[in-house]
Amino acid sequence: MKKFFGILILICLFFPGSVGAVSVDIPQGIAQGEPFWVELNSEKNVSSIYVKWMGKAVTYPADLPGTQKILLGAGLDHTGDYPLEFFFDFEDGTLSSKYTVSIGEKEYPEQRLTLPESMVTPPQEVIDRIVREREKIVRALNAIENDRFWSENFIRPVSGDVSSPFGVRRFLNDHPRSPHRGVDFRGPEGTPIKAMESGKVTLTGDFYYGGKTVILDHGLGLQTVYMHLSEIQVNQGEYISKEDIIGLVGMTGRSTGPHLHFGVYVLGEAVDPLPLVGE
């Protein structure tokens, strides 16, 4: 995983009869589309941690005293300065702190593809279907489950090479399309796909663009997406464990060949999956 070098900020707030102290290590050099970890350290017991970032809020169960990491993401569509706020609940009061996190621009590669026009511009009769499916997917990716099912040791869902990286700017028949919000892995049709981490199946379906799709909610705003499957082997509402087989590689939906589109979202923002799986 890409190593970040952070700055250490010590926060102290005086409560009646005691002192609360938490150090917050925020990485520098964050670029658009990158996931990043914020490291917290405290010698005192903390009951909960409330985080506000990119217009979203989530309450983390606290693993303090000691050291704890918070997973956040710099959205692919965001550059500039953004506020990051923490609220730490102690037995004798609440500590709050606010920071400014700078997200730099990142130059992603371009990819130009020539496809049959029917794959580039969908027929009018399926537009309503596409809109309904997009709404379903957006709702699933923006849900926040209060329970945490994940650790920090994520796994690759398949072993194939990357055929299309995260963030690539695609031009289909010379027409620009939205950036690629996942990673495409090559793989023969029928290759088993493993869950990156434990979680709950929040959406399955056969969609116009993504084909047979599975979305897993790992808790605390972390979701993963698996698209173009030839077969789905889990059910919506089911809880699964890390490395469970959720389906098979395929080429359903808008696809030119068998592969897995794998996406990771943090608080509804697409981030590059590869740093999280150790690449």
MARVEX-752562 format. One line per 5 residues: their letters; for each residue x, y negated, z negated of C-alpha. Coordinates in Angstrom, 1 decimal. Layout:
a = X,Y,Z | ...
***
This chain:
mkkff = 0.0,0.0,0.0 | 1.2,-3.5,0.8 | 2.8,-5.0,-2.4 | 1.6,-8.3,-3.5 | 3.6,-10.7,-5.7
gilil = 1.4,-12.5,-8.1 | 1.6,-15.5,-10.4 | 0.9,-14.9,-14.1 | -1.5,-17.2,-15.7 | -2.0,-17.1,-19.5
iclff = -5.4,-18.2,-20.8 | -6.0,-18.9,-24.5 | -9.3,-20.0,-26.0 | -9.8,-20.6,-29.7 | -12.9,-19.1,-31.3
pgsvg = -13.9,-19.6,-35.0 | -11.4,-17.6,-36.9 | -9.6,-15.9,-34.0 | -7.8,-16.3,-30.7 | -8.7,-14.6,-27.5
avsvd = -6.0,-14.2,-24.9 | -6.1,-12.7,-21.4 | -3.4,-12.9,-18.8 | -4.6,-12.9,-15.2 | -2.2,-11.9,-12.4
ipqgi = -3.5,-13.1,-9.0 | -1.7,-12.1,-5.8 | -0.2,-14.7,-3.5 | -0.1,-14.6,0.2 | -3.7,-13.2,0.6
aqgep = -4.8,-13.3,4.3 | -8.3,-13.0,5.8 | -9.7,-9.5,5.8 | -7.3,-8.1,3.1 | -8.3,-6.4,-0.1
fwvel = -6.5,-7.4,-3.2 | -6.1,-6.5,-6.9 | -6.3,-8.9,-9.8 | -4.5,-7.5,-12.8 | -5.8,-8.3,-16.3
nsekn = -3.9,-7.9,-19.6 | -5.2,-8.4,-23.1 | -4.2,-7.3,-26.6 | -7.8,-7.7,-27.8 | -10.9,-5.6,-27.3
vssiy = -13.1,-7.0,-24.5 | -16.7,-5.7,-24.2 | -17.4,-6.8,-20.6 | -15.9,-8.8,-17.7 | -18.1,-11.0,-15.5
vkwmg = -16.6,-12.0,-12.1 | -17.8,-14.5,-9.5 | -16.2,-14.4,-6.1 | -17.4,-15.4,-2.6 | -20.9,-16.3,-3.8
kavty = -21.3,-12.9,-5.5 | -21.2,-11.8,-9.1 | -20.5,-8.5,-10.7 | -20.1,-7.3,-14.3 | -17.2,-4.9,-14.8
padlp = -17.0,-2.5,-17.7 | -13.9,-3.5,-19.6 | -10.9,-1.2,-20.1 | -9.2,-3.7,-22.4 | -7.1,-3.9,-24.6
gtqki = -4.4,-2.9,-22.3 | -4.2,-3.4,-18.5 | -7.1,-3.4,-16.0 | -7.3,-4.1,-12.3 | -10.2,-5.8,-10.5
llgag = -10.7,-5.0,-6.8 | -11.7,-8.0,-4.6 | -11.6,-8.8,-0.9 | -10.8,-11.8,1.3 | -13.5,-11.8,3.9
ldhtg = -12.6,-11.4,7.6 | -14.6,-14.6,8.3 | -13.0,-16.7,5.6 | -9.9,-18.9,5.3 | -9.1,-21.8,3.0
dyple = -9.6,-22.2,-0.8 | -12.2,-20.3,-2.7 | -13.1,-20.4,-6.4 | -12.6,-17.2,-8.5 | -14.2,-17.2,-12.0
fffdf = -13.9,-14.8,-14.9 | -15.9,-14.6,-18.1 | -14.6,-12.3,-20.8 | -16.9,-11.2,-23.7 | -15.2,-10.7,-27.1
edgtl = -16.8,-9.8,-30.4 | -16.5,-13.4,-31.5 | -17.1,-15.3,-28.3 | -16.7,-15.7,-24.6 | -13.6,-16.8,-22.7
sskyt = -14.1,-18.3,-19.3 | -11.5,-19.2,-16.6 | -11.6,-20.5,-13.1 | -9.0,-20.4,-10.3 | -8.5,-21.5,-6.7
vsige = -7.5,-18.6,-4.4 | -6.1,-19.6,-1.0 | -6.8,-17.3,1.9 | -4.5,-17.7,4.9 | -5.2,-17.1,8.5
keype = -4.1,-13.7,10.0 | -3.5,-13.1,13.6 | -5.2,-9.9,14.6 | -4.6,-8.2,18.0 | -6.9,-8.3,21.0
qrltl = -8.4,-5.2,22.7 | -10.0,-5.4,26.1 | -12.3,-2.6,27.2 | -14.1,-2.0,30.5 | -17.4,-0.2,29.9
pesmv = -20.6,0.5,31.8 | -22.7,-2.6,31.5 | -25.4,-0.6,29.7 | -23.0,-0.1,26.8 | -22.1,-3.8,26.6
tppqe = -25.6,-5.4,26.9 | -28.4,-3.3,25.3 | -31.7,-3.1,27.2 | -34.4,-5.5,26.0 | -36.6,-2.7,24.7
vidri = -34.1,-1.7,22.0 | -33.4,-5.2,20.6 | -36.0,-4.9,17.9 | -34.5,-1.5,16.9 | -31.1,-3.0,16.7
vrere = -32.3,-5.9,14.5 | -34.1,-3.5,12.1 | -31.1,-1.3,11.8 | -28.7,-4.2,11.2 | -31.0,-5.4,8.4
kivra = -30.9,-2.0,6.7 | -27.1,-1.8,6.9 | -26.6,-5.4,5.6 | -28.9,-4.6,2.6 | -27.0,-1.5,1.8
lnaie = -23.6,-3.2,2.0 | -24.6,-6.1,-0.2 | -26.1,-4.0,-3.0 | -24.2,-4.0,-6.3 | -24.4,-0.8,-8.4
ndrfw = -23.5,-1.6,-12.0 | -21.9,1.8,-12.6 | -18.4,2.5,-11.5 | -17.6,5.8,-9.7 | -14.2,5.1,-8.4
senfi = -10.6,5.1,-9.7 | -7.7,3.4,-7.8 | -6.6,6.6,-5.9 | -8.6,6.4,-2.7 | -8.1,9.0,0.0
rpvsg = -8.2,9.0,3.8 | -11.4,10.4,5.2 | -9.7,12.2,8.1 | -6.0,12.7,9.1 | -6.2,11.4,12.7
dvssp = -4.2,8.5,14.1 | -5.6,5.0,14.2 | -7.0,4.3,17.7 | -8.4,0.8,16.9 | -7.2,-1.1,13.9
fgvrr = -9.2,-3.4,11.5 | -9.8,-7.0,12.6 | -9.0,-6.4,16.3 | -10.7,-9.0,18.5 | -12.6,-7.1,21.1
flndh = -13.5,-8.2,24.7 | -16.0,-5.9,26.4 | -15.9,-6.5,30.2 | -14.2,-9.8,29.3 | -17.0,-10.9,27.0
prsph = -15.9,-11.6,23.4 | -17.5,-9.6,20.6 | -17.3,-9.8,16.9 | -14.1,-8.6,15.2 | -13.7,-4.9,14.4
rgvdf = -14.9,-4.5,10.8 | -13.3,-1.1,10.2 | -10.7,1.4,11.4 | -11.2,4.0,14.1 | -9.5,7.3,13.5
rgpeg = -9.0,9.8,16.4 | -10.3,13.3,15.8 | -11.7,16.3,17.6 | -15.5,16.5,17.5 | -16.5,18.6,14.5
tpika = -13.6,17.5,12.3 | -14.8,17.4,8.6 | -15.0,13.9,7.1 | -14.2,13.5,3.4 | -15.6,10.9,1.0
mesgk = -12.9,8.3,0.2 | -14.1,8.2,-3.4 | -17.0,9.4,-5.5 | -20.3,7.6,-5.2 | -24.0,7.6,-4.2
vtltg = -25.3,8.0,-0.7 | -27.3,4.8,-0.1 | -28.1,5.0,3.6 | -28.1,7.6,6.3 | -29.4,7.3,9.8
dfyyg = -28.9,7.6,13.6 | -28.4,4.0,14.8 | -28.1,2.5,18.2 | -24.6,1.2,17.8 | -23.1,3.3,15.0
gktvi = -24.8,6.6,15.8 | -25.1,9.0,12.9 | -24.0,6.9,9.9 | -23.4,7.4,6.2 | -22.9,4.6,3.7
ldhgl = -21.6,5.4,0.2 | -21.9,3.0,-2.8 | -19.0,3.6,-5.2 | -20.2,1.0,-7.7 | -19.2,-2.6,-8.6
glqtv = -19.6,-3.9,-5.1 | -17.4,-1.3,-3.3 | -19.0,0.5,-0.3 | -17.7,2.7,2.5 | -19.2,3.3,5.9
ymhls = -18.7,6.3,8.2 | -20.0,6.0,11.8 | -20.4,8.0,15.1 | -20.8,11.4,13.2 | -21.9,14.4,15.1
eiqvn = -23.6,15.8,12.0 | -24.5,14.3,8.6 | -24.1,16.7,5.7 | -25.4,14.6,2.8 | -28.8,13.2,1.8
qgeyi = -29.7,9.7,0.9 | -29.9,9.3,-2.9 | -27.4,12.1,-3.5 | -24.3,11.6,-5.7 | -21.1,13.1,-4.3
skedi = -17.5,13.5,-5.5 | -14.3,12.3,-3.9 | -13.2,14.6,-1.1 | -16.7,16.1,-0.6 | -17.5,16.6,3.1
iglvg = -20.1,14.1,4.1 | -20.3,15.0,7.8 | -18.4,15.8,11.0 | -16.5,13.6,13.5 | -18.5,12.9,16.7
mtgrs = -19.3,10.3,19.4 | -22.9,9.4,18.7 | -24.1,5.8,19.2 | -22.0,3.5,21.3 | -18.8,5.5,21.6
tgphl = -16.5,6.4,24.5 | -15.1,9.5,22.8 | -15.0,11.4,19.5 | -13.7,9.4,16.6 | -14.6,8.2,13.1
hfgvy = -15.3,4.5,12.5 | -14.4,4.0,8.8 | -15.3,0.7,7.0 | -14.7,-0.6,3.5 | -16.7,-3.4,2.0
vlgea = -16.1,-5.3,-1.2 | -19.0,-7.5,-2.5 | -20.4,-7.3,1.0 | -17.2,-8.4,2.8 | -15.4,-6.2,5.2
vdplp = -11.8,-5.5,4.3 | -8.9,-3.6,5.9 | -9.3,0.1,4.6 | -5.7,1.1,5.2 | -4.0,-0.7,2.3
lvge = -6.5,1.0,-0.1 | -5.6,4.5,1.2 | -1.8,3.8,0.8 | -0.9,2.7,4.4
***
